[in-house]
């Protein structure tokens, strides 16, 4: 059964049960998904045949995303020659030909590989790897699809190629992807979703990241680990690992972003190698361009001109 398209009203409207999305486009207050309803309203005022792309489309596809600024614009694409929108809150790129698209939630949305290439123009490597991993895990595109688009000389293709090379589809959450990228940037060989097997052949646990050559697991501890039921499961799991002489270390998002040197020191200890703090510099360089940090968010905002009224950007 096709998705139900919300009713959209255009023109001037003053009613309490309707929300103004942009000049001349309104949607009902009571909707299941405000984001999707807003996009349907945008469709009514964008150039005919426009396709949603970039971070807007990534969100519609349902991929893992980096933290987005509240004033992130709607991204759409049209063809050269179409009347362009200069409305605040939207960025419209022009292309020589119509982008291939799919129908999602009743919306015209660019195909995944094209969406990720568009994102690669404006987000950091960490952000892009998170999205690429999610898109492939979801089965929305293949590595071959991405490699074909990335093989071009189009803007963003180099960063997309880098993201493909760093992707590990066995990671099971956005923060696991980020934690793994930290280890890779610090020259720490890790294996995602490693199964720990006891000497008697019994399954012990499956860990987020195994420090290859050690008996150590590094894992991401999200907010779900604070629940009492989960804490009991974690305790039993840690006991099993301890009996098998494995070390399990858990890290939070704050650790990964602000205390990465601590994770590096822990890894160096497990690997039996000299602790060299300068190894973390590569990670800090990646973070500075990432939406996971205020610095990267500001770079993104400046790139899109969000410190001034939004303007349409050419492709």
C-alpha positions as CSV (number, residue, x, y, z in Angstrom):
1,X,0.0,0.0,0.0
2,X,1.6,3.4,-1.0
3,X,2.5,5.9,1.7
4,X,-0.3,8.4,2.4
5,X,0.7,11.8,1.2
6,X,-0.3,14.6,3.6
7,X,-2.5,17.4,2.5
8,X,-0.6,20.5,1.6
9,X,-2.0,24.0,1.2
10,X,-0.4,26.7,-0.8
11,X,-0.9,30.5,-0.7
12,X,-1.5,32.6,2.3
13,X,-3.1,30.9,5.3
14,X,-3.9,31.8,8.9
15,X,-5.2,28.8,10.8
16,X,-4.0,27.4,14.1
17,X,-4.2,23.8,12.9
18,X,-1.7,24.4,10.0
19,X,2.0,25.0,10.1
20,X,3.8,27.4,7.8
21,X,6.8,25.5,6.3
22,X,7.9,28.2,3.9
23,X,6.3,31.2,2.2
24,X,3.1,30.0,0.5
25,X,3.3,26.3,1.7
26,X,1.6,24.9,4.8
27,X,1.0,21.4,6.2
28,X,-1.3,20.2,9.0
29,X,-0.1,20.3,12.6
30,X,-1.2,16.8,13.3
31,X,1.0,14.5,11.2
32,X,2.9,11.3,12.0
33,X,6.2,12.5,10.6
34,X,6.8,16.3,10.6
35,X,10.0,16.1,8.6
36,X,8.4,14.1,5.8
37,X,5.3,16.4,5.9
38,X,7.5,19.5,5.6
39,X,9.2,18.0,2.5
40,X,5.8,17.5,0.9
41,X,5.1,21.2,1.5
42,X,8.5,22.1,0.0
43,X,7.6,20.0,-3.1
44,X,4.7,22.3,-3.8
45,X,7.0,25.4,-4.2
46,X,10.2,23.9,-5.6
47,X,10.8,23.8,-9.4
48,X,8.8,21.2,-11.2
49,X,10.4,17.8,-11.1
50,X,12.8,18.6,-8.3
51,X,14.5,15.7,-6.5
52,X,15.5,15.7,-2.8
53,X,19.2,14.9,-2.3
54,X,22.2,15.4,0.0
55,X,21.5,15.2,3.8
56,X,17.8,15.6,3.2
57,X,17.6,12.5,1.1
58,X,19.9,10.6,3.5
59,X,17.4,11.2,6.2
60,X,14.5,10.1,4.1
61,X,16.4,6.9,3.3
62,X,16.7,6.3,7.0
63,X,20.5,6.1,7.3
64,X,22.6,6.8,10.3
65,X,23.5,10.4,10.3
66,X,26.0,12.7,12.1
67,X,24.5,15.4,14.3
68,X,22.9,18.0,12.1
69,X,22.7,21.7,12.9
70,X,19.1,22.9,13.6
71,X,19.3,25.3,10.7
72,X,20.5,22.7,8.2
73,X,18.7,23.5,4.9
74,X,16.5,21.3,2.7
75,X,18.6,20.0,-0.2
76,X,17.1,19.5,-3.6
77,X,18.2,19.2,-7.2
78,X,16.8,20.3,-10.5
79,X,18.0,20.5,-14.1
80,X,19.7,23.5,-15.8
81,X,17.1,25.9,-17.2
82,X,14.4,25.3,-14.7
83,X,13.3,28.3,-12.6
84,X,15.3,28.2,-9.4
85,X,14.1,28.8,-5.9
86,X,15.8,31.5,-3.8
87,X,13.8,30.8,-0.7
88,X,15.6,30.8,2.7
89,X,16.0,27.3,4.1
90,X,16.6,25.5,0.9
91,X,19.7,24.8,-1.3
92,X,18.9,23.8,-4.9
93,X,21.7,22.5,-7.2
94,X,21.4,22.4,-10.9
95,X,22.4,19.4,-13.1
96,X,22.7,18.9,-16.8
97,X,20.3,15.9,-16.7
98,X,17.6,14.8,-14.3
99,X,18.9,12.8,-11.3
100,X,17.8,9.2,-11.2
101,X,15.4,9.0,-8.3
102,X,13.2,6.7,-6.3
103,X,9.8,7.2,-4.5
104,X,10.2,7.2,-0.7
105,X,7.4,8.3,1.5
106,X,5.7,9.7,-1.6
107,X,8.7,11.9,-2.3
108,X,11.1,12.1,-5.2
109,X,14.4,11.2,-3.7
110,X,17.8,10.8,-5.4
111,X,19.3,7.3,-5.6
112,X,21.7,6.4,-2.8
113,X,25.0,6.6,-4.6
114,X,24.1,10.1,-5.9
115,X,22.9,11.2,-2.5
116,X,26.2,10.1,-0.9
117,X,28.3,11.9,-3.6
118,X,26.3,15.1,-2.9
119,X,27.0,14.7,0.8
120,X,30.7,14.1,0.2
121,X,30.9,17.7,-1.1
122,X,30.1,19.3,2.3
123,X,30.6,16.8,5.2
124,X,33.7,15.4,6.8
125,X,35.2,11.9,6.2
126,X,33.8,10.6,9.5
127,X,30.3,11.8,8.7
128,X,30.4,10.3,5.2
129,X,31.7,6.9,6.4
130,X,28.9,6.7,8.9
131,X,26.3,7.3,6.1
132,X,28.0,5.1,3.5
133,X,28.2,2.2,6.1
134,X,24.5,2.6,6.9
135,X,23.4,2.8,3.2
136,X,25.3,-0.4,2.3
137,X,24.1,-2.3,5.5
138,X,20.5,-1.4,4.7
139,X,20.9,-2.8,1.2
140,X,20.0,0.5,-0.4
141,X,23.2,0.4,-2.5
142,X,26.3,-1.8,-3.1
143,X,29.9,-1.0,-2.9
144,X,30.0,-1.4,-6.6
145,X,27.3,1.3,-7.0
146,X,29.3,3.7,-4.9
147,X,32.6,2.9,-6.6
148,X,31.0,3.6,-10.0
149,X,29.9,7.1,-9.0
150,X,33.2,7.7,-7.1
151,X,35.2,6.8,-10.1
152,X,34.1,10.1,-11.8
153,X,35.8,13.4,-11.6
154,X,32.8,15.1,-10.1
155,X,33.1,17.2,-7.0
156,X,33.0,15.0,-3.9
157,X,34.2,11.9,-5.7
158,X,37.7,11.8,-4.0
159,X,36.1,12.0,-0.5
160,X,33.6,9.3,-1.4
161,X,36.4,7.0,-2.5
162,X,38.2,7.6,0.8
163,X,35.0,6.8,2.7
164,X,34.5,3.6,0.7
165,X,38.1,2.5,1.6
166,X,37.4,3.2,5.3
167,X,34.0,1.5,5.5
168,X,33.4,-1.6,7.5
169,X,29.8,-2.9,7.1
170,X,30.0,-5.2,10.1
171,X,29.8,-2.1,12.4
172,X,26.3,-2.1,14.0
173,X,25.8,1.6,14.9
174,X,27.0,5.0,14.0
175,X,29.1,5.3,17.1
176,X,30.7,1.9,16.5
177,X,31.7,3.3,13.1
178,X,33.2,6.4,14.8
179,X,35.0,4.3,17.4
180,X,36.5,2.1,14.7
181,X,37.7,5.1,12.7
182,X,39.5,6.4,15.7
183,X,41.5,3.1,16.0
184,X,42.2,3.0,12.3
185,X,43.5,6.6,12.3
186,X,45.8,5.8,15.2
187,X,47.2,2.8,13.3
188,X,45.5,0.2,15.5
189,X,44.5,-2.9,13.7
190,X,41.0,-3.9,14.7
191,X,38.3,-6.4,13.7
192,X,34.7,-5.5,14.0
193,X,32.1,-7.8,15.6
194,X,34.7,-10.3,16.6
195,X,33.5,-13.6,18.2
196,X,35.3,-14.6,21.3
197,X,35.5,-18.4,21.6
198,X,36.6,-20.2,24.8
199,X,39.4,-22.8,24.8
200,X,36.7,-25.5,25.0
201,X,35.1,-24.1,21.8
202,X,32.1,-22.5,23.5
203,X,30.9,-19.1,22.4
204,X,31.7,-16.4,25.0
205,X,30.8,-13.0,23.4
206,X,30.8,-10.9,20.3
207,X,32.7,-7.7,20.7
208,X,32.4,-4.4,18.8
209,X,36.2,-4.2,18.1
210,X,38.9,-6.7,18.7
211,X,42.4,-5.3,19.0
212,X,44.0,-7.8,16.6
213,X,46.8,-9.9,18.3
214,X,45.5,-9.3,21.8
215,X,42.8,-10.6,24.1
216,X,41.2,-7.2,24.3
217,X,37.8,-5.8,23.2
218,X,37.1,-2.1,22.8
219,X,33.4,-1.3,22.7
220,X,31.0,1.6,22.5
221,X,28.8,2.1,25.5
222,X,25.7,4.0,24.6
223,X,22.8,5.1,26.8
224,X,21.2,1.7,26.6
225,X,23.9,0.3,28.8
226,X,22.6,2.4,31.6
227,X,19.4,0.4,31.8
228,X,19.2,-2.0,34.8
229,X,18.3,-5.0,32.6
230,X,21.2,-4.2,30.2
231,X,23.6,-3.7,33.1
232,X,22.8,-7.2,34.3
233,X,23.4,-8.6,30.9
234,X,26.7,-6.7,30.6
235,X,27.8,-7.9,34.0
236,X,27.3,-11.5,33.1
237,X,29.0,-11.0,29.8
238,X,32.0,-9.4,31.5
239,X,32.2,-12.3,33.9
240,X,32.3,-14.7,31.0
241,X,35.0,-12.7,29.3
242,X,37.0,-12.5,32.5
243,X,36.9,-16.3,32.9
244,X,38.3,-16.5,29.4
245,X,41.1,-14.0,30.3
246,X,39.8,-11.4,28.0
247,X,39.7,-7.6,28.8
248,X,36.7,-5.6,27.8
249,X,36.9,-1.8,27.8
250,X,33.8,0.3,27.2
251,X,33.9,3.9,25.9
252,X,31.2,6.6,25.6
253,X,30.7,9.2,22.8
254,X,32.3,11.8,25.1
255,X,35.4,9.5,25.4
256,X,35.7,9.2,21.6
257,X,35.4,12.9,20.9
258,X,37.0,14.5,23.9
259,X,39.2,11.9,25.6
260,X,40.6,10.0,22.7
261,X,44.1,10.1,24.1
262,X,42.9,7.8,26.9
263,X,41.6,5.2,24.5
264,X,45.0,5.4,22.6
265,X,46.9,4.8,25.8
266,X,44.7,1.8,26.7
267,X,45.3,0.4,23.2
268,X,49.0,0.9,23.3
269,X,49.1,-0.9,26.7
270,X,47.2,-3.9,25.3
271,X,49.4,-4.0,22.1
272,X,52.5,-3.8,24.2
273,X,53.8,-0.9,22.1
274,X,55.3,2.4,23.1
275,X,52.6,5.1,23.9
276,X,53.1,8.0,21.5
277,X,50.5,10.7,22.1
278,X,51.2,12.2,18.7
279,X,49.4,9.3,17.0
280,X,46.1,10.9,18.1
281,X,46.7,14.0,15.9
282,X,45.4,12.2,12.8
283,X,42.1,11.6,14.6
284,X,41.9,15.2,15.7
285,X,42.3,16.3,12.1
286,X,39.4,14.1,11.1
287,X,37.3,15.4,14.0
288,X,37.9,19.1,13.1
289,X,36.0,18.6,9.8
290,X,33.2,16.4,11.3
291,X,29.7,17.3,12.3
292,X,30.3,15.4,15.5
293,X,32.2,18.4,16.7
294,X,31.4,22.2,17.0
295,X,34.4,23.0,14.8
296,X,33.2,20.8,12.0
297,X,29.7,22.0,12.4
298,X,30.8,25.6,11.9
299,X,32.8,24.6,8.8
300,X,29.7,23.0,7.4
301,X,27.6,26.0,8.2
302,X,30.0,28.5,6.6
303,X,30.4,26.3,3.6
304,X,26.6,26.5,3.0
305,X,26.4,30.2,3.9
306,X,24.2,29.6,6.9
307,X,25.5,32.6,8.8
308,X,23.7,34.7,6.2
309,X,20.3,34.3,4.5
310,X,20.4,31.0,2.5
311,X,21.0,31.3,-1.2
312,X,20.8,28.9,-4.0
313,X,24.0,27.2,-4.9
314,X,25.0,26.1,-8.4
315,X,26.0,22.5,-9.0
